[in-house]
Amino acid sequence: DQQVKQNSPSLSVQEGRISILNCDYTNSMFDYFLWYKKYPAEGPTFLISISSIKDKNEDGRFTVFLNKSAKHLSLHIVPSQPGDSAVYFCAATANTGNQFYFGTGTSLTVIP
Amino acid sequence: GAVVSQHPSRVICKSGTSVKIECRSLDFQATTMFWYRQFPKKSLMLMATSNEGSKATYEQGVEKDKFLINHASLTLSTLTVTSAHPEDSSFYICSARLQGHGTRYFGPGTRLTVT
């Protein structure tokens, strides 16, 4: 049962434009959401997170938006850079628990 | 951010032998560490949760006698793949969580190849 879903396996964006990666979840108990970036043969790198008490969190070029009613979150990268090309995973957890659910990932390619 | 290391980064072993992978939290103490396995083109699969000073909790379908986990200190957890088979070849990643914090930090991963 996939509780966190990333329905787009891949995305291509021109350098300088905005990249929007989407993630949906089903469990209303989730209250903490994270985005990770992963290069091949490396571990995921933490990018940005958001608590369910917020609907937006911004860190430099990265902004995460959370829509609790729709059970949807998105990661915006602007401007996109070629070095952003990687696989992006969203993850969700109930903050006090050990269960941590990953989406299946979206492979982002930023075209120079 | 917090740093998690893994050793070795790559290992090749013969079928039937055992391999130990270490996971260390370098600048924080982690009472709980997590071991994941990544299959090609798939998401990370949680194998087990490693608890300092107690037995690990394994996910359904993961053989605890095959994947031995030891969390001997607040900064070190080890995963030993016993009697390795070629189908155990995979990318193994550990993760640690700051106490009282939801964010998990991941190690760089270990590529295991069993010949």
Interface residues (C-beta under 8 A of the other chain):
Chain A: Y32 L34 Y36 A41 E42 G43 P44 T45 F46 S49 S51 F89 A91 T93 N95 N98 F100 F102 G103 T104 G105
Chain B: G1 V4 Q6 T32 F34 K42 S43 L44 L46 T49 T57 F91 I93 S95 G102 T103 R104 Y105 F106 G107 P108 G109 R111
